[in-house]
Amino acid sequence: MGLNDVLYDPIRHNNWATGSLIRFCLAQNLTAEQLEITGVGTYGGILATLDHIVRCDGSYLRRIADRPLEYVDSEPATDLETLGTWNAEAGALWEYFLTQPFDVERVIVVDDNTRGTRAGIFVAQAINHANHHREQVCAILTGLGIEPPDIQAWEYAWETERIWDLPAPAAAADQISC
């Protein structure tokens, strides 16, 4: 483990969940029309919302890691494959970030130089923002009659062996009683 142990699982889960949702949508062979369908209260269609998640995550990350992510300032992605690549780029930068000292109290100037915020807020926002919008994509998928993937932290834990089954307890007859 590195310097930012407490951030290890939340950050990795966040990137994994976005990547898992992108891969799931790719595997569904959704049509262009399906990728544009919105739902009540959603950011936009599936592609637009996933693009929003990945770009914002990259924007937050490049500010706290002080490293470039070129795609953040590029045109919106036109396909899920591109988003998968961008999410993987962010994942690699998050891994770098996890190995570096992180001053959560460092001030970062935002909103066209009109506000300052603490660097730690960017980590909180990255995780909360992505969770919020991933649920919107899952709602759209459900509306299409497609059961979305399980992208909760528990599923991440199973896939990354951060949770496991313990051996069954010994039978009562094998236990010593006093």
N, C-alpha and C positions, 0 to 999 in steps of 0.2 A: 504494500500500500504506500501511497505517497503523502505529500504534505496536506492534502485536502481530503482526508479520509471520510469525513462526514458527508462530502459531496459525491463520493464514488457511486453509490447506487442511484440516487435521484438523477444525476446527470446522465449516467449510462442508460438508465431506464428510459429517460426522456428521448434520447437519440434512437434507442432500439425501438420504442413504440412508434415513432414517426416512420422509421425505416420499415417496420413490420406492416404498417398500414399501407405504405406505398407499394410494397411487394404484394400484399394481398390484392390491392386494386389492380395491379398489373396482371395478376393471375386470373382475375375475373374477366379479362378481355372486354372491359367496358367500352361501349361505343362513345364517339365524340359527344353525342347527345346526352348520354348518361353521365359523362364527366362534367357536363354543364348544368345538370339539374340541381336546383337549390332546394332548401327546405325552409320552413318558417323559422325565423330567428338565426339563420346561418349566415356566415360571412359571404359565401358564394357557392359555386358548384364544387365538386370534389377536387378537380384539378386546381382551380383558383385558391381553394382553401388550403390544400397541401402546399402549394407554392407560397402562400402567405406564411404558413407555419415555418417552412424551411428558410425563407428569406429573413423573417424576423428573428428566428433562432440564430442565424448567421450574423445578423446585425448586432444583437446583444453580445454574442460571443466575441466578435472581432473587437468590440469596445473594451471588454474586460481582459481579453488576452493580448490586446494591442498587436494583433496580427491580421493581415489582409485575408479576406474571402471575396474573391473577384465576383462571384455570382450575385452577391447581394445587390450590386449596382447594375446588373444586367437586365435585359428584357425578361418578362415573366416566362417561365418554362412552358413549353407547348406540349410536353409529354411527361409521363410518369418516370421514364428511364432517366431523363435529365434530373428530375427531382431526387431520384435515388442516388445519383452521383453526387449531387450537391449535399444531400444529407450525410453521405459517407465522408465528404470533405469536412463537414462540420464535426462529425464524429471523431475524425483524426485530430482536429484542432482542440476539441474538448479533452481528448486524451492528453495532449500536450499541456493544456490548461491544468489538468489534475496533478501534474508533476511540478508545477511552479508555485512559489509563494503567492498568496492571494490576500491582499489587504481589502477586506470587505468595507472598510471605512473610507477608502480612496474616493475622492469626489470626481465624478464624470459630468461634464457639462453637456446638456441635451437641449432639445427643442429650440434650435437656432440660437444657441447661446443665451437663452432666457431663464434656464433652470439648472440647478445642480442636484445630483442624486448620488447616493452611496453605491459603490460598485456591487455590493452584495444584493442590491435590489434587482440588478440585471439577472442574477442567477434565479432569484425567486420568480421574476417575470418570465424568463425563458421557460421554466417548468410549468407555471400556471397557464400561460398563454397557449402553449402547445397542447396541454391537456384539454383546455376549453375547446379549441378548434378541432382536435382529433375527435372529440365526442360529436361535434357537428357533422363531420364526415361519416361517422358511424351511424348517425341518425338518417342521413341521406341514403346510405347503403340499405338500412332497414326499410326505408320507404320504397326502395327498389325491389324489396323482397329478398335481399341478400343479407344473411346473418354476418355481421362484421366479426373480425378476429378478436380474440381476447388479448388486449394490450395493457392489461393491468400490471402493476408491479409484481403480483404473484406469478403471472405467466412469465414475465421477464426472469424472475427468480428460478423457475423451473428450467427454462431454456439455458440459463447461464450457470446452473448448478449452485445457486445461492440459497436454495432450499432443497431438502432431501427427506426421504422417509427414514425414520429410525428403525432399528431392528425391533421386532415384536418382543414385548416383555416376556420374561420366563413364565411358564405356566405356574399357577398357584401352588401346585404340589412340589415344584422345584424350589420354592422360596422357604427360607427358614423363618419360623415364627417364634416369638418369645413367650 
